[in-house]
Amino acid sequence: MQASPRVSDEVPGTEPRRGSGQASSPMRAETFRADVLAALRLGGPLALGELGWMSTYIVDALMIGRLPHSALSISASSLGNTIFYALAFFAVYMLNGLETFVAQAAGQGDRTEGVRMLSQSMWIVLIGTPLVVAATFGMAALLPTFGTSPELYAETQRYLHALVWSTLPLMLYMAIRRFLQSVNRVLLVSASLITAGLVNWLFDWLLLYGHGGLPAMGIAGSGWSTVIVRCWMLLLLVPGALLAFRQMQVWPTLRMLVPDAGRLKALFHIGWPSGLQFSLELGISTYMSILCARLGTTMLAAHQVTLDLNAFAYMVPTGLAYAAMIRVGQAAGRSDLPGVRRNAAAPLTVALSYSACAALLFLVFAPHLAGLYTNDPQVVAQATQLLRICAVLILGDATFVTLESALTGLGDTRSPLVVSLIGNWMLGMPAAYLFAFPMGHGVYGLWMGRAIASITTGLAMAAWWWHRMRAEHSGRSRSKLNLLTPLQART
């Protein structure tokens, strides 16, 4: 195999690999403070961007809620989003292997491999897009068999017939985003996420209500607004990708786009557990909401307020987790085990520090936070108690997502899947049902079960990470640290 050009000079934060197959010391000793600052430089903009991404959903909810017959429109968008995003993000998470391999290639100083893996990921995009569209319409067609009213079914179909057109730009955006993040280019990624909320607000205003001389499209306007937002985000990343190719002096070629069984198999091997895990975690909110609906509208409203605020707080650890994935992957590409450890510990420390502050805010300002959503005193009172449970579980969530991403940087997505399956679905959710109904704690019982799941999965992931690092240090798993060497041997 021809030697690939090296990229360490063009990719900030990476170091060339030294030696031939043996783990080497980093080129310079990094203090823990330097690792934290590096994690913040990479993860900070991504965390801010994740908050911007979350704002698009908030904008949609606020704008749809002001339509005539808002209850029907809100229900249709909620139902449509549940169907579409469960399928779309399964396909998106199939791209997780791209981030692993590109980060490891950057750590090795291999420019060509990262671009080649991006090219191969286009096959996941091309195959995944029509499958998501077909599955979305197939699932929507089954709604009447589950007792969905004709009015809600028709409105949901109107929404989905627009929303599905966002699948291709969403998949392309996610592929290019993963490539750019993995070579430490995050400014345009953050810009795309932060500006998404503003663009979404503008086109919701234009299309939902018929301003600017446009016809009022109602709920379908929200779907088309999402299509425009996804295209906007994709267009912002294209110049970043072109600049990266130019500075790396490597351009995608038709030869790189020819299906490569070895690389596609490697991407699939890492991607499918991530997609399945996301679907299972998305199912937690759906499961809890279905159970909570049995408790009355006040409890359901309090539950939804708590879900939104908890999800908003969770965006920051999610952004920091990307830094763990990327920097651990780059260190693995250098066969730098001490670097792997440090680059997981630094973002974990930042994520837990942030989560402790968020927990304090939930404890102290819970009534004020809930009051931002509603002026119903009963809903505020119930949500206040639930937010105090969130103050506990947010620490477990931050630990899990950070170390899960660190393991993804090593190419291990099956261990987090197993931990999530056991902690959430074999322990947490059964406990939630038990506390809520047989034991009579209602919505508090549901969230107590959710807290048990979060703490259990966080502690289990920390234990597994410690075990993996011990195994790597002793040499029992040394061949697994760097995934690119066996991949290149196959190809």
PyMOL commands that set and color helices and strands:
alter all, ss='L'
color gray80, all
select helices_A, chain A and resi 32-64+70-93+96-108+111-141+143-146+150-182+187-209+219-248+254-257+261-295+297-333+337-371+377-409+414-436+442-474+478-481+484-490
alter helices_A, ss='H'
color red, helices_A
deselect
rebuild
show_as cartoon
